[in-house]
Amino acid sequence: MPEIHRVAILDDYQQVAHRYADWSALPDGAHLSVFTEHLGSSAEEVVAALEPFDVVVAMRERTAFPAEVLDGLPNLRLLVTTGPVNAAIDVTAAERAGIVVSGTRPAGLVPTAELTWGLIHALARSLPTVDRGLREGAWQHTVGRDLHGARLGVVGLGNVGSRVARVGLAFDMDVVAWSANLDTERAKALGVTPVGKHELLATSDVVTLHLPLSPRTAGLIGRDELALLGPDALLINTSRARLVDEQALHAALTEGNLGGAALDVHPDEPLPADSPWRSAPRTVLTPHLGYVTAGTYGTFYRDALDDILAYAAGQPTRVIAP
């Protein structure tokens, strides 16, 4: 059976990996290292840090494992990703290199829907601005937006989007939805009105994105789509940053052609210190917190440990194939 020598847990930003799984259960002789800072964006940085390890636990897509990285890690035998799939891992290259890739149970979908509504409220009522103003001595100086009776446009009515839509209905919003593969009958059963992409963007007061990133969805919201939204609409993205043309979005906000944007996902993560988004107007920004809850981390880290123990026993589990 395979021996486990060195295990790396990556991107434990909150330094909580030890809280959510009993890592003392690792096989005898296994040495655990926890990286609490991002290793870097270049393949060279990742390879230099991880070359000695035979097992790596990756937190979602925080660190990418393209072929260039995997080919530079001759000792790596098991790569565990939190979640059942990971677009940042070249699974074909891993198989070619003899690296087993295992996943965990899905988690974080409900928390992402919850955060989406937190961001909608934060943007509609200017909560970060008024919180900061009150602490600095100011009193009422903003006028919030009404959600009751407003139109909520949900782009992608899957597990997260459907939950977001149901909350919108509870606020008596007019909820509409679009996606390329929208199940119109399911939408109607939820109380959601199926519409075309153009109508959703042109008529919604709040637009929220809930689609996976793919060649078809990359850049889905560009300059023309943002122009349809207009100067009063709000855009929420808790899905993937590259669904939206970053430069076009920044320009629309800076020029006053969009009412506001709440973004939990960013083209480069962690967000660089000199990113223009740190000073972008009409925005609420969060550091990719959608899935970051105690319940999600508990599932991810316990399952990751189980994956390692199963591999050490010669019975890899939840293997992700090309």
N, C-alpha and C positions, 0 to 999 in steps of 0.2 A: 504494500500500500504506500501511497505517496507520503513522504515526510514533509512537514511544514517547518521551515527554519525562520523566515523573517516575514512578518505581516505588516503592511502599511495601511493605515486609515487616512484618507485624504480629506482636506478641506473641512476639517471640524472647526468651523469658525467660532462656534459658541463654546467649544471645549466641553462637550457633553457626551461624547461617544461612550465613555465609561459609565455614564449614568443609565444608559438605555439597554445595555447588554452586559452579561457577565463574561468578560474577556478572559478571566482566569480559567475558563473552560477550554481554552485553546490547547492543542496537544502539547505534551511535555517537550520542553526544549524550544518551543516557538517564542520568538522575541517580537513584541508588539511595539510599533512606533506610530505615533499619532501626529499628523501634520496639521497644525491649526492655522497656518497661513497658506495662501494659494502658491503653488509651486512656480507659477509663471505661465506665460502664454506660448513660449517657444518650445519646440520639440526638444531642443538641446537641454533646456532647464528641467523639463520633466524627466528625461532620460537620466540626467546626472543625479537627480534626487532619488530615483527609484531603481537604479541599476542593481543594487544588492538584493532586492526583494523578490521572493517567489510567490507571494500572495499580496494583492492590492485590493482594497475596498474603496470604490469611487462613489462619491455622493452626487447622484444624478449626473448632469452634464457640466459640472463645475470644472473638471479637468478632462481634456479631450485625449482620446487614444486612437489617432489615425495610424495607418500602416507605418509611417516614419517613426513613431514612438514605439510601437509594439516590436518592430524589427530591431530596435536598439535596446531591448530588455531581454537578453538571453536567459536570465534566471527566472523570469516570470512564468508561472505555471497556471495560476488561477487569478482571474480578474472578476471581482464581484462588483456589480453595479446595483445601486439601490433603485428599485422599480423594475418592472418586467421587461422593459426595453430601454435602449440608450442610443440615441442618434449620434452621440459623440464617440462611439466605439466602432471601429472598423471590424466587425465580427468575422468577415471573410479573411482579413489579414491575421486575426487572432487564431483562427482555425489552421491557417497555413503555417503559423509559427508554433503550433501545438499548445496553444493557450486555451484553457477552458474558460468560457465566459458564463457566469451564473447571475441570475437576477433575484429579485425579491417579489413579494406580493405587491400589487399596486396600492398606493396610499397617497394621500395629499389632494385628492380631487375635491372632497368636501371643503377642506380648509381653503383651497384656492377660490371656490365659489364664495365662501365667507369673506375672504379678503377683498374680492371684487366689490362686494357691497360696502365694505369699509372704505374703499377708494372712491366709490361713487358718492358716498355721503361726504367724505373729506373734500372732494372737489366741488360738489354742489353747494356746500355750506362754508367753503373756504376755511375748514377747520384748522389746518396748520397755521394759516395766517392769523386767525383770530386768537388761537392759543398763544402764539408768540407775542401778538400785540397786547393781550391782557397781561402777560408777565412783564411787559415793558411799560405798563401803566395806561394803556389805551382802554377804551370802552367801545361799545358797538360802533363799528365803522364799515360793515359789509351788509349786503342784502342777499340772502340765500335764494336758491332756486327751488321751486316746488317740483316734487316728483309725482305727486298725485295728479293724474290726468295727463302727464307727459308721456311721450312715446319712447320706449326702450327698444333699441335695435340690437338683437343678439346675433352675432355672426358665428355660426357653429352651434348647433343645438344637441351636442353630445352630453356626456356625463356632467361636465361642469356647466356648460351653457344652459342645459335644461334646469339645473338647480337655480342658476341666476335668474332665469325667466320666471320660475315659480315665485321667487321673492318679489320680483317686479309686479306680478299679478296681485300679490298680497298688498302692495302699496297702491293698488288700483291704477297702475300704469297701463297704457296701451302697448302690449308687447308684440313685436313682430320679429321674424327670424328669416335668415337666408344662409345658405351654404350651397356649394355646387352639388352636394349629394343629400340635400335636405329631404327627410321623410315627411312629406306634407301632412299625411294622415296622423302621424305621431305628434307633429306640431299642433294640429288642431285639437287633438285629444288633450294636450296640455293647456289648451286655452290660448295658444299662440297663433298669430296670423302669419302664414307664409307669404313672403313678398319677394320681389326681385332685388338684386343687389343695388341697383340704381335707386329704387324707391326707398329701400331701407336707409341708405346714406342720405338721401335728400330730405327725408321727412322725420328722422329720429332726432330727439333731443339729446339722448345719451346712446352711444354706440359702444358695445363691449365685445371684444374679440376672444373667441374660444375655439381656435383651430390649431391642429398640429402644423409644424413647419415642414414644408415639402417643396420640391421645385415648382409645383403648381400654386402654392400659397405664398411663397416668398414675394414680398413687394406687393401684396394684394391691395394694400392701402397706399396709394401713391399721390402725386400732386393732384391729379384729376379727381380722385376719390375724396381727398381732403377738401377740395373746392366744393364738392357736393354737400359736404357736412355744413359748411358755412360758419360764420363768426360767432354763433351762439351755441353750437353743439359741443358736447363733451365726448372725448374718446378715452376708453379704458382698455389697457392691454395687460392682462395677467397670463398671457399665453407664451408667445415668443416674439422677441423684439423685431426680428427680420420679416415679420408679416407686414411691417410698415416701413416705408421709405424714410429712413432716419432724417436725412437732410430736408426732405419736403415737409416732414412734420415739424422740425425745428423752425423752419422758415415760416410756416403757417402760424405757429404760436408767436414768434417774434414780431411778425407783421400784423398781428391782430386778426388773422383770418380764420382762427379756430378759438372757440370759447375756452377750452382747457383740455389737458390730457393728464391722466393718472397712469403711471407706468411702473410696473413691478419687474419688468424684464428689460434688459439693455443689450445693445449689440456687443459690447465688451464687458465681461464680468470677471472680477469685481470692476465696478465703474472706475476708470482712471481718474486720478486726482485733478487732471486738467481738462476733464470732459466738459464741453460746453453745456451739457445737460444740467450740471450742478447749479448753473445760474439761469436756466431757461425760465421764461415767464409763464404764468398760467399753468403751472404743473404741480402735481403731487408725485413724489418719487419715493419708492421703497426698494430695498436691496434684494429683490427676488425672494420674497417671504411667503409666496403662495402656499407652498407645501411645508413650511418650517413651523411645525407644531409638535408638541410632546407626543401625541398619538402617532403621527407620521414617523417621527424619529424612532419611536419604540418599535414599530413594525420593521422599518428599514434595518436598524442595527441588529435586532434579534435575528431576523432572517439572514442577514449577512454572516453572522456567526454560525448559524445553522448550515449555510452553504459551505463554509470553510470546514466544519466538522464532517459534513457529508463527503466532501472531496478527500479529506484525510482518511476516511473510512473506505475509500475506493468506490464510492457511490455518488458521484456528482449529482446535484439536484438543481432544478429550475434552470437547466442549461439553455442558453440562447444560441440557436443555430443560425447560420447565414440565411 
